């Protein structure tokens, strides 16, 4: 998509940018899921430091994914999706990390 942006006409740049942001969001979200899974496995296996490490990586990916989406949001549907993800992904991850650090 980034290579396509170099070749698109000026009027198509916003459209390409939107899909680049959405794809970056998807990649970040999948990476976040993988890191959450790694954290869960570590926690189950009694490795709190490793669990905390993976949880923090998951939070970084969640922030990156949400920022990628927010940078290209165009309508209320996009904003609603971001709000839901913030409520049910970002905040719970932050809370879990806080709980792990106590």
N, C-alpha and C positions, 0 to 999 in steps of 0.2 A: 504494500500500500504506500509506503514511503517513497518507493521508486516511482510509483504511478503519480504521486503528487508532483514530482519534478517535471512530468510531461503533460499534466492537465492544464487546460486553459484557466485563466484567472477566475472566471465565473464558477469553475468547478472545484476550486481549492477548499471552500468551506465544506462541501459535501465530502471530499476525501478526508479532510481533517476530522470530520465527525466520525467517520468509520475507523480512522486510525486510533482515535481516542477510545472508541468502543472496543476495538480489538485489544488495545493495551489494557483496558479494564478487564476483559475476559482472561487475558494471560495472567494478570496480577491476581485475579480472583482464584484461578486454578492453582497458582503457586501458593496462595494463602491457604487453600484447602489442604494441599500437600503438607504444608508446614504445621497446620493444626493437627493433622493426622499423626505426624511425627511427634508432636508434643504429647498427644494423647497416648501414644505407644510408650513414650518415655515415662510418662506419669504412671501408667499402669504397671510398668516394670520397676517402679520405685526409684526412678532417676530424676529427682526434682530439678537439679541444675540443668540437665539436658532438656527437660520439659519446658523450663522457663526460657531457655535459649530459643527453642523452636517456636514458642508462643510469641516471643518478641519479633522473630522473623515474620511470623504470620501477620502480626500487627503492621509491620512495615509494608508488607505486600498489600494488605487491606487499605492502608493509607494511600499508597501509590495508585492502586486500582481506582479508588474513589476519586482521587484527584484527577486521574486521566479522564474519568467519566464527567466529572464536574466541569472540566475545562472545555468540554464540547457540548454540554447540555443545551438543548434547543427548545424544549417544551415542558409542559407540566408533567408529562409522563416520565421524562428523564429525571426531573427534579424529585418526583415521587419515588422513583426507583432508588435514587441516591439517599433520600431520607429513610427509606425502609432498610437499606443496607447499613446506613449509619446506626440505626436503632438496633438491628438484629445481628450485625456482624462486628462493626467497629467498637461500639460500647461494650458488648459482652467480652470481647477480646481484651480490652483495656481492664475491665473488671477482673477477669481471670488472672491476668498478669499481676495486678495489684494484690489479689488474694494469694498468689504464689509467692510474692515477695514479703509477705508478713511473717 
